[in-house]
């Protein structure tokens, strides 16, 4: 009987609507962001022009807070130096300026 009640409650709950497109659009609207993209693994790549006085880890945490209301299943935000991205290069070859784990950002 308990199992039936739990199953009924699960079916009655409203579905979560994740919107990765609006999350990426919100990030792209920030001044200084060249572009942004997300992948199926939950990474959000934010491409910026490198600045020597940039606080990139703090900025990545701010992007985590920005995309949270969109429920887009973004787990990691990685800020990438746009000048290190070459045609056909892999994300592991890009110069990462800062990163934040969105699960750890209050």
C-alpha positions in Angstrom: 0.0 0.0 0.0 2.8 2.4 0.9 4.4 1.8 -2.5 1.2 2.8 -4.3 0.9 6.0 -2.3 4.5 7.0 -3.0 4.1 6.2 -6.7 0.9 8.3 -6.9 2.6 11.2 -5.2 5.5 11.0 -7.7 3.1 11.0 -10.6 1.1 14.0 -9.2 4.2 16.1 -8.8 4.7 18.7 -11.5 7.5 18.1 -14.0 10.6 20.2 -14.0 11.1 22.2 -17.1 14.8 22.8 -17.8 15.6 25.6 -20.3 19.3 25.5 -21.3 18.7 27.9 -24.2 17.4 30.7 -22.0 20.3 30.1 -19.5 22.9 30.4 -22.3 21.1 33.5 -23.7 21.2 35.1 -20.2 24.9 34.6 -20.0 25.5 35.9 -23.5 23.7 39.1 -22.6 26.4 40.0 -20.0 28.8 42.7 -21.2 32.2 41.3 -21.9 31.0 37.8 -22.8 31.9 37.0 -26.4 29.7 33.9 -26.5 28.6 30.9 -24.3 27.7 27.3 -25.0 26.7 24.3 -22.9 27.3 20.6 -23.5 25.4 17.4 -22.6 27.6 16.8 -19.5 26.4 19.9 -17.7 29.4 22.2 -18.5 28.7 25.8 -19.4 31.6 27.4 -21.4 31.8 31.2 -21.2 34.2 32.7 -23.7 35.7 36.1 -22.8 38.7 38.2 -23.7 41.4 37.8 -21.0 41.9 40.7 -18.7 44.9 40.6 -16.2 42.7 42.0 -13.4 39.8 39.7 -13.9 38.5 37.7 -11.0 37.5 34.7 -13.0 36.6 32.2 -10.3 34.3 34.8 -8.7 32.8 35.6 -12.1 32.2 31.8 -12.7 30.3 31.6 -9.4 28.2 34.6 -10.5 27.3 32.8 -13.7 26.2 29.8 -11.6 23.8 32.1 -9.7 22.6 33.6 -13.0 21.7 30.3 -14.6 20.2 28.7 -11.5 16.6 30.0 -12.1 16.6 28.5 -15.6 17.0 25.0 -14.1 19.2 24.1 -17.0 21.2 21.4 -15.3 24.4 23.4 -15.4 26.9 21.8 -13.0 30.2 23.5 -13.9 30.9 26.9 -15.3 34.2 27.3 -17.1 35.5 30.7 -18.3 37.6 30.3 -21.4 40.1 32.7 -22.9 38.7 33.2 -26.4 42.1 33.7 -27.9 43.1 30.1 -27.0 40.3 28.6 -29.0 41.4 27.4 -32.4 39.4 25.7 -35.1 38.9 22.0 -34.4 40.6 22.2 -31.0 39.2 20.2 -28.1 37.8 21.8 -25.0 40.8 20.3 -23.0 43.1 22.4 -25.2 41.4 25.7 -24.4 42.9 28.1 -21.8 40.7 28.1 -18.8 40.7 31.4 -16.8 38.4 30.3 -14.0 35.8 27.8 -13.0 33.1 27.1 -10.5 31.2 24.1 -9.4 27.6 25.3 -9.3 26.7 22.7 -6.6 29.1 24.4 -4.2 27.9 28.0 -4.9 25.5 29.2 -2.2 
